[in-house]
Amino acid sequence: MSEILKDKDSVKPGSARTPDESYTDYLDQDSKTVPKFMYEESAPYLGSEDISIDRYISKEFFDKEAESMWTRVWQFACRVEDIPNVGDSLVYDILDYSFVIIRTEENKIQGYYNSCLHRARKLKTERSSNSEEIKCPFHGYCWNLDGTLKHTPAAWDFPHVKPEEWNLPQVSTDIWQGFVFINIDDNAMPLLEYLDPVPEHHERWDLGNCKKSIHVSKVVPGNWKIVQEAFMEAFHATEIHPQIMPFQADENARYDVYGDHVNRNIALVGKPSPNCWDTTEQEIFDTIFYGSGRVETEDKIVVPEGEEARKVAAQTMRDAFKVNDGHDYSDKSDTEMLDAIVYNVFPNFSPWGGFPRNLIYRFRPNGNRHDSSIMEAIFLQRNHVDSAKEESYEPIPIHYLNEDECWDDAEELTGIGFIFDQDMANIPELEAGMRASKKGAVTYANYQESRLRHYHQTIDKYIAKGPLKA
């Protein structure tokens, strides 16, 4: 590859790759069998044209997204364990839309428009438990959990209200691997078709056999795409996260694109960045587990002479997770135990793959603000293999960080909060730089930033359809 790169004219557009060892090459060195779908590359050339900055800073463009895109896409609303009992509910908001997500039967979850049919007050404003009905706090109009009208206050004054016509309007709802999705478009494609190939790839990792253990949310001063795109490529790590260079690939990360709605970024853990200084296998291992490449403690794990930090780290993870949840990880590949395997489902849902404690990102506009967004970080914990050892689950509250708090202030995030804060420090400067730009456009790398371009092209496809008709 390095020879090809010397003559750029001989490289087809979008086919250039790092001259360093590729992620796919590293898979051949795995100590276990790697799933076939981890080898398969899907990186079509999507063009090299500049992207207009108006797509990020224009309220007019934001409004087009609101009318034509957010109204047609499947959106992750909650986890099934957030509402474990019949009558449990929570509220999911996007733009001006609000929905009550409620468990109506033991094995059934439905979504309703969060608006009373009487005077349109919100029916719910927060999570509630074990309700036997859906009651409006304003005048007391009341519905059964299945959405049928239960009670009309002062019924003598509403002869024009026909109970059979007053069911609560539903939003399309579906579930995949414990994730509850909603779609405002009643004619949307099936969820599994929309997610393809995520269900096939994630079947092995079985996130449905997990429960939420951490959920942290923060309002970020920036367009939702600016914030999300900070987590869609590893290219920035050398400058923004230099402390991880001893153990994580950046320029030799992998990027894949699937259809209109899914793409993937895989960054290898356990080998140094191509831009890193010389480092030893022990320093690599210490940086992964202790946050520093020069740790001296009596109980630290030592990488045996002649062995690789990556393989020792993967085995350390297998042993630790078996103790924690009882599952057998002995045949699971190094990549599935260590690497950052990040899938993005359009427009804003990012489930990580692999077997350790899985991270989920969700990004969305902050109400109708085109210059403010909400970022959420969610961790899932695998259920214990012995259900008798599984403690009864209580839905965890969302930890809302205030304006003055950093991600690192959320102690439950441990070291990754500091990583997020490094990204967050960049967001206001990105937003300000875009507004100051004379060029009026951004230029994407053909490969390393292909996932960003992919999403913009999908946004355009939805906008081309025009506003969703009521």
Residue, then its C-alpha position, 0 to 999 in steps of 0.5 A: m500500500s505504501e508503494i501505491l501511495k507514492d503515486k497518488d494518480s494511480v489510486k482510484p478516488g476513495s481507495a487510498r489507505t494508511p501505509d501502516e498495518s491495517y485493522t483487517d491485517y491485525l485480525d489475522q493475528d488474533s489469538k481466537t477465531v474472529p467472526k466473519f462479519m468483522y473481516e468484511e469491508s464495505a467502504p464505497y467511495l462517496g465523493s470528495e465534494d465540500i460540505s456546506i457549513d449551512r448544514y450545521i449552523s442554518k436554522e433553515f436547514f435544521d427546520k428541513e431536517a425537522e420536517s422531513m427527516w426526524t418525522r420518518v426515522w426509527q429513533f431509540a426511545c428507551r430500554v425495556e428495563d427502563i419500564p419493567n412492570v405493567g403500568d411503568s412509563l417514561v417520556y421521550d421528547i424530540l423537537d416539539y414531539s413528545f411521546v409516552i412510552i408505556r408497558t401496557e402488558e407484561n410483554k407489550i410496550q406501546g407509545y402514545y402522543n403525549s397530549c391530552l385529547h381535551r385541552a392538549r396538556k402533556l399527559k406525562t412529564e416524567r417517569s412513573s411506575n405501576s399506573e393503572e391508567i393514563k390520567c391528565p393532571f389538568h381536568g382528569y380525562c383518563w385512558n386505560l393502558d391500552g389507549t381506550l378512553k376510561h373516564t370523561p369528567a363532567a361527561w354530561d357536558f361532552p355529549h360530542v365526545k364519542p368514547e370509541e373515537w377517543n383512543l389515544p393516538q399511537v406512534s409506531t413502536d418496535i423492539w430490538q435487543g431490548f432497545v425500544f424504538i419509535n417512528i412518527d411515520d406510520n408507513a415506515m419500513p420495518l425496524l429490522e430492515y432499517l437496522d440491517p446489518v446490525p441485527e445480524h452482527h449483534e446477534r452474537w453479542d446479545l445486548g438483549n441479555c443486558k441491563k442498563s447500568i449507567h445513563v448520563s446526559k448533558v446539554v452541549p452547546g452545538n448543533w447535534k451533528i457537530v456533537q455526534e460527528a466528534f464520535m464518528e471517526a478516530f482521525h482526531a485522536t492524535e490531537i484530542h486524545p494523545q494519552i490513548m496513542p500508546f494503545q489505540a489505532d487512529e489513522n489505521a482504524r476501519y470504516d464501513v458503510y451499509g445502505d442508507h442507515v448504518n455505518r461502522n468504525i472499528a479502532l483497535v486496542g492494544k497496539p500503538s497509534p501509527n503516530c505514537w512514540d516508541t513504547t513497550e508492550q508493558e507500557i501499552f498494557d499499563t496505559i490500557f488498564y491503569g491510564s499510564g504507561r509507567v505504572e509501578t505497583e506490587d500487584k500489577i499484571v506483567v506482560p511476559e517476555g516475548e508476549e503481546a500486550r494486546k493478547v494479555a489484555a484480551q485474556t485479562m478481560r475474559d477472566a475478569f468478565k467471567v468472574n463478574d457475570g459467569h459467562d464463558y468468554s474463552d473462545k471470544s476473539d481479542t477484537e471482541m474483548l478489547d476493540a472500540i466497535v462502534y455502529n451508527v444507526f441513522p440518525n443518532f443511535s450508536p451501539w457498541g459491539g463486542f462483549p465487555r460493558n457495552l457503551i451506547y451513544r444517543f445524540r439529538p437536538n435540544g428541543n427546537r434549538h439548532d445550536s444546542s443538543i443533548m448527548e447521552a452515554i449509556f452503559l449496559q451490563r451483561n446479565h449473570v449466567d445464573s439467573a438465581k444470582e441476578e439481583s432484582y433490577e430497579p430502573i436507574p435514574i438518568h444522571y443529568l449533568n448541569e451546565d457547569e459540570c463536566w462529564d468527568d464529574a459523573e464518577e460512574l463513567t470512570g476514565i471515559g468521562f475525561i475522554f468526553d470532556q476532551d471532545m466537548a472542549n472542541i465543540p464550541e470552537l468548531e461551532a464558532g469556527m464554522r460561523a467565522s468561516k470565509k470558505g463556508a464549507v468543510t472538506y472531508a477525508n475520503y475514507q476516514e470521514s466517509r461516515l460523516r459524508h454518508y450521513h449527510q447524503t442520507i439526510d439529503k434523501y429524506i429532505a428530498k421527500g419533503p415534509l411528512k404529510a399528516 
